[in-house]
């Protein structure tokens, strides 16, 4: 009998020893005076638990079930905040001397929105740290924080803000009403964000000037702004690329705030930013440092704006692959790729570049008809080396002959957003200033008839279209090709195989 009991005893002893060791580095905020009663401000108790964990060489600061009101919490090295099931960390409203940390000065304020330039005025804040984590199945609720860029004195506008950190994990938590940014990570390297549910009143997560980032299994509902947004601002005083990033198995949406977490998924058609809900995946607009080595795969867009890739402040957007994307009820351009010259940054920086991008296996249903998909560089600065394959889009349709005749300004220095371009003269794809374009197995359909050309090309070089399928408009062409050269169309529905060497205007 002893022979058989020995392994069981050894396993039990091992588990017990592990629990004792873990308990020695577990710092329950209630043991330091936190009430978790949604009445007392628990900031001092939480900070005391973090201090004790730091003195012990690191550990887990534990929030058991309860409702903890707090102002700014300062993370430290080797600390995990663990918010357990039933625990709610609540951003309190400022009152008198009870307030969030003030936003720190930043001499580079002028080069990006105020919110991107400051980190201290947040619920959870860390700068210059390593090996930190925020975990657990509980909830962070920015109840008393504001969503505005400019923050009232004593107020906070970010749930989690991290600057110049490394080896960071944010996992399993939910965030409700997160402020201007539910998560703002700037200059953070080796960052893992996994299994989050965010239902917020501005940006979901902004990943700015970060390297080696893994975002997975997250659901972000953000009707007033972007869901998952990669940026590369000048807030750190340098042009630092966001690079080596994977975004996988995520969902973004723009339901009414709060209706994602409560399961009602409301669409009350409120007047959000620019008159439409947002909630998308985007690179930009802040794009001083650019974006390199990015993959986005297995993601769902539901009732949101479409995918946006933008570089307008001098950065390089290059080596990007996006695959296995499904979109439904898209309120503007399903695909928006923009190289522009807003150039919000120090003087003398040249226009950036947008190149080596592959999009494949994309399905879109019920897309807004106004904009089609927009792929646009600017005169003298082409988008280069772009491939789209296995793309199937159903637009609502309804475009008119009057819209088909519209001439679209360049808007070189404008904020990059589809609505800024107005209603487009192409129903499917408007493509301008692009070099080396390949489009294969592209199918465009319309839920009602549309009188605009499906594809409009202007200043496009070295382009091949293979197996294109789209209904020919009654009084327009499938392709309207202008000022372009070396355009090849093959095996496409209703179009004879055509090679265009150079043309001022050609209709197919």
Order of alpha helices (4+ residues) and beta strands (2+ residues): alpha-beta-beta-alpha-beta-beta-beta-beta-beta-beta-beta-beta-beta-beta-beta-beta-beta-beta-beta-beta-beta-beta-beta-beta-beta-beta-beta-beta-beta-beta-beta-beta-alpha-beta-beta-beta-beta
